[in-house]
Amino acid sequence: MKILIINNFNSENRLGGVEHYLHELIQYAEKNNSIFTFKWFGKDKIKTNWVEKFYHKTITQEIIQEIESFQPDVIHCFSIGAPVTPHFMEFAESKGIPIVFSFRDYYYICPKNYMLNDKNEVLHKHESAIECILHHQPKRNILFDTLLYLKQSHHKSIIKKHIDYFLTPSENLTQFISNHFKKEGKTLANPILIKQNKNSNSEGNYILFVGRLVPEKGILTLLKAFQNISKQFPNEKLWIVGDGNQIVELQNFTENNNLQNVLFLGNKSREELQEIYANCKFSVVPSEYLEAYGNVILESFAFGKTVITSDLVGIKNEIEQNNVGLTYSFKNQKALEEKMMELLSNSGLKSELEINIPKYLATKTFAKHFEDLVTIYEDLLRGNG
């Protein structure tokens, strides 16, 4: 059985979680002699003008040629929009090829993607174009935000017309997609994408953040909380792994406030990350926008390390229900400080959370994820046959 994966970027450009997941998916299928053959269509990271962002004719023709030559049984779309636009879907439908779409974030609900308005209120519905353009975060300028909304709406209408099934990594996103697209679909949680290590340093040497260094990730709130934590725990360290457009602002904050125990490590390889996770005390995920999931949480769990997350991560409810971490109200610096203090001063609580992690992770293996995905493909083909 042949599956054509369509994504904005190709296997040579592992720019984020989606690309890393696709790489692992194809490798897993090959290593386990699966009857499924995956082929990944994506492009290099290229600049596109606004006309191409709405409809990229050249890339659409390339995808159609790929469909004709590969003759897939199923097409599975991931992050598309630019440079890949969804206009190939009409051709795929004409050939009777079912299309699965994995929604990995809230872009096709709100093109701004944060799911917050300018009062920092979480959006529970999205209906008004004017409201989105003028009042949803982040805001650039009227022209850009209008074009962004129009592009998303155009692509959304095509996707809504042609897809057969959808997947999302969290129940909250599933509810939004179901309401907006009126298609059949389900939640398929993300698997662990990093090798588990059961021999981690149980005590740990530092608090850890891993992710893009951009404002919506909440690192500045974390630094301000750590600044106050350091007054009571002067020997505590904070390691920050990642890069992004906020790096200078964050480094300036640490220098101006004499935070000598904060270390910026830049981007790290998967192998380097394993050692970093293994030797941390716990991870902090202070996101200040609605995240569909939160892969770094699973990565921390893979090394037996608990987490503190804002209440905007997609698996917040799972964390609370399984008692594997602590959550706090996003952007609430004081609440974050209190949670960090709890883990630093209460070893019993930290141990209790960590003891619960293995049972929770048993449902997040790649083998289980692949089995569920294969069942979806097979059911879709039976229904399409």
ZITAJO-V799909 format. One record per residue. N is the residue number from 1. NEAR is the number of other C-alpha atoms within 10 Angstrom. D_CENTER is the distance of its C-alpha to the mean C-alpha in Angstrom with 1 decimal. Layout:
N:NEAR:D_CENTER ; N:NEAR:D_CENTER
This chain:
1:12:27.9 ; 2:15:26.0 ; 3:19:22.4 ; 4:22:21.5 ; 5:21:17.9 ; 6:22:17.4 ; 7:24:14.6 ; 8:21:15.1 ; 9:25:15.5 ; 10:19:17.4 ; 11:16:17.4 ; 12:12:19.1 ; 13:14:16.3 ; 14:14:13.5 ; 15:12:11.8 ; 16:11:8.2 ; 17:14:6.0 ; 18:16:7.3 ; 19:21:10.7 ; 20:14:10.9 ; 21:16:10.2 ; 22:19:12.9 ; 23:16:15.2 ; 24:15:15.2 ; 25:16:15.8 ; 26:17:18.7 ; 27:12:20.1 ; 28:15:20.1 ; 29:16:22.0 ; 30:14:24.4 ; 31:8:25.1 ; 32:9:25.8 ; 33:9:28.1 ; 34:13:26.2 ; 35:11:28.1 ; 36:15:25.0 ; 37:15:25.0 ; 38:22:21.8 ; 39:16:22.1 ; 40:18:19.3 ; 41:19:20.2 ; 42:22:18.5 ; 43:18:20.0 ; 44:12:20.3 ; 45:14:18.8 ; 46:9:21.6 ; 47:10:22.7 ; 48:12:23.6 ; 49:10:25.9 ; 50:14:25.5 ; 51:10:27.6 ; 52:17:25.4 ; 53:19:22.2 ; 54:24:23.9 ; 55:20:25.4 ; 56:20:25.3 ; 57:14:28.5 ; 58:10:28.6 ; 59:19:25.2 ; 60:19:25.8 ; 61:13:29.1 ; 62:13:27.5 ; 63:22:25.2 ; 64:17:28.3 ; 65:13:30.2 ; 66:15:27.5 ; 67:20:27.7 ; 68:13:31.5 ; 69:9:31.7 ; 70:13:29.1 ; 71:16:29.9 ; 72:21:26.8 ; 73:19:27.1 ; 74:22:23.6 ; 75:24:21.2 ; 76:22:17.5 ; 77:22:15.5 ; 78:20:11.8 ; 79:20:10.9 ; 80:18:14.4 ; 81:21:16.3 ; 82:23:17.7 ; 83:24:19.4 ; 84:26:19.2 ; 85:24:20.5 ; 86:25:20.9 ; 87:21:24.7 ; 88:20:25.1 ; 89:23:24.4 ; 90:16:27.9 ; 91:16:29.4 ; 92:22:27.3 ; 93:15:28.5 ; 94:9:32.0 ; 95:12:31.8 ; 96:13:30.8 ; 97:20:27.4 ; 98:22:24.9 ; 99:24:21.4 ; 100:22:18.2 ; 101:21:15.2 ; 102:21:11.7 ; 103:22:10.0 ; 104:20:6.2 ; 105:20:6.7 ; 106:19:10.2 ; 107:16:11.8 ; 108:21:14.3 ; 109:22:15.3 ; 110:23:15.7 ; 111:21:15.6 ; 112:22:15.3 ; 113:17:11.8 ; 114:22:12.4 ; 115:25:14.3 ; 116:21:17.0 ; 117:18:20.6 ; 118:12:22.8 ; 119:9:24.1 ; 120:15:20.7 ; 121:10:20.8 ; 122:15:17.9 ; 123:13:18.4 ; 124:9:19.5 ; 125:12:20.6 ; 126:14:20.6 ; 127:10:23.9 ; 128:8:25.6 ; 129:14:25.2 ; 130:11:27.3 ; 131:11:25.4 ; 132:22:22.1 ; 133:24:23.8 ; 134:17:25.8 ; 135:14:24.0 ; 136:25:20.2 ; 137:21:18.1 ; 138:20:17.8 ; 139:15:21.3 ; 140:12:22.7 ; 141:10:25.9 ; 142:11:27.4 ; 143:9:27.7 ; 144:13:24.2 ; 145:19:22.7 ; 146:17:25.1 ; 147:15:24.4 ; 148:17:20.7 ; 149:18:21.4 ; 150:15:24.0 ; 151:20:21.8 ; 152:20:19.0 ; 153:18:21.9 ; 154:13:23.6 ; 155:19:20.7 ; 156:18:19.8 ; 157:12:23.5 ; 158:16:23.5 ; 159:20:20.5 ; 160:13:22.0 ; 161:14:25.3 ; 162:20:24.4 ; 163:23:21.6 ; 164:18:22.8 ; 165:18:19.9 ; 166:22:16.3 ; 167:23:13.5 ; 168:25:10.5 ; 169:22:8.7 ; 170:26:10.4 ; 171:18:14.0 ; 172:15:13.7 ; 173:24:11.8 ; 174:20:14.3 ; 175:14:17.1 ; 176:18:16.2 ; 177:22:15.9 ; 178:15:19.1 ; 179:12:21.0 ; 180:16:20.2 ; 181:18:20.6 ; 182:11:23.1 ; 183:15:22.1 ; 184:12:22.0 ; 185:20:18.7 ; 186:20:17.0 ; 187:16:14.1 ; 188:18:13.1 ; 189:18:11.1 ; 190:19:9.0 ; 191:20:11.8 ; 192:24:12.5 ; 193:20:12.1 ; 194:18:14.6 ; 195:12:18.3 ; 196:18:19.5 ; 197:14:22.3 ; 198:12:24.8 ; 199:9:27.0 ; 200:19:25.0 ; 201:16:27.0 ; 202:17:27.3 ; 203:15:28.3 ; 204:15:26.1 ; 205:18:27.0 ; 206:21:24.4 ; 207:22:21.5 ; 208:22:18.2 ; 209:26:15.3 ; 210:26:12.7 ; 211:20:10.4 ; 212:20:11.2 ; 213:23:14.5 ; 214:17:14.3 ; 215:18:15.8 ; 216:18:13.0 ; 217:20:11.8 ; 218:20:15.2 ; 219:25:16.8 ; 220:22:20.1 ; 221:21:20.3 ; 222:22:19.7 ; 223:20:22.5 ; 224:18:24.8 ; 225:19:24.4 ; 226:24:25.0 ; 227:20:28.1 ; 228:14:29.6 ; 229:17:28.7 ; 230:16:30.5 ; 231:10:33.7 ; 232:10:34.0 ; 233:14:32.3 ; 234:13:33.4 ; 235:11:32.6 ; 236:16:28.9 ; 237:20:26.5 ; 238:24:23.0 ; 239:20:21.1 ; 240:22:18.3 ; 241:19:16.5 ; 242:17:14.9 ; 243:17:16.2 ; 244:13:15.9 ; 245:11:18.3 ; 246:15:19.0 ; 247:18:20.4 ; 248:10:24.0 ; 249:14:23.9 ; 250:18:22.4 ; 251:16:25.0 ; 252:11:27.7 ; 253:15:26.9 ; 254:18:27.3 ; 255:12:30.5 ; 256:9:32.0 ; 257:12:31.6 ; 258:11:32.7 ; 259:19:29.7 ; 260:13:30.9 ; 261:17:28.7 ; 262:20:25.4 ; 263:16:24.4 ; 264:16:22.0 ; 265:12:21.3 ; 266:16:19.3 ; 267:16:17.0 ; 268:14:17.8 ; 269:7:18.0 ; 270:12:16.6 ; 271:10:20.2 ; 272:10:20.6 ; 273:16:17.4 ; 274:20:19.1 ; 275:14:22.1 ; 276:21:20.4 ; 277:27:18.6 ; 278:24:21.9 ; 279:19:23.9 ; 280:25:22.0 ; 281:23:23.2 ; 282:29:19.9 ; 283:26:16.5 ; 284:28:15.6 ; 285:24:12.3 ; 286:28:14.0 ; 287:23:11.4 ; 288:23:13.6 ; 289:24:11.6 ; 290:22:10.2 ; 291:24:6.6 ; 292:21:6.0 ; 293:23:5.5 ; 294:21:5.5 ; 295:20:6.2 ; 296:20:8.8 ; 297:23:10.6 ; 298:25:11.4 ; 299:22:12.4 ; 300:28:14.7 ; 301:26:16.1 ; 302:25:16.9 ; 303:28:19.4 ; 304:29:20.7 ; 305:30:19.5 ; 306:30:18.8 ; 307:30:16.5 ; 308:21:17.0 ; 309:25:14.2 ; 310:27:14.7 ; 311:22:15.1 ; 312:24:12.2 ; 313:24:9.4 ; 314:22:9.0 ; 315:23:11.1 ; 316:19:13.7 ; 317:14:16.4 ; 318:13:15.9 ; 319:22:16.3 ; 320:12:19.4 ; 321:10:20.9 ; 322:13:20.7 ; 323:17:21.8 ; 324:25:19.6 ; 325:29:18.6 ; 326:22:19.5 ; 327:22:18.0 ; 328:20:19.4 ; 329:15:19.6 ; 330:21:17.3 ; 331:19:19.4 ; 332:15:22.1 ; 333:20:23.2 ; 334:15:26.1 ; 335:16:24.1 ; 336:26:21.7 ; 337:19:25.0 ; 338:14:26.4 ; 339:18:23.6 ; 340:23:23.8 ; 341:15:27.6 ; 342:15:27.4 ; 343:21:25.7 ; 344:17:27.9 ; 345:11:31.1 ; 346:11:30.6 ; 347:11:30.3 ; 348:11:31.1 ; 349:14:28.0 ; 350:22:25.8 ; 351:17:27.5 ; 352:14:27.2 ; 353:20:23.4 ; 354:21:23.2 ; 355:16:25.7 ; 356:17:23.5 ; 357:23:20.5 ; 358:15:22.0 ; 359:11:22.7 ; 360:16:19.2 ; 361:16:17.8 ; 362:10:20.4 ; 363:14:18.4 ; 364:17:15.3 ; 365:13:17.1 ; 366:16:16.4 ; 367:15:19.9 ; 368:12:19.3 ; 369:17:16.1 ; 370:15:18.2 ; 371:10:21.1 ; 372:13:19.4 ; 373:13:18.1 ; 374:14:21.6 ; 375:11:23.2 ; 376:18:21.3 ; 377:22:22.5 ; 378:13:26.0 ; 379:11:26.3 ; 380:17:25.3 ; 381:14:27.9 ; 382:9:30.5 ; 383:9:30.0 ; 384:11:30.2 ; 385:7:33.2
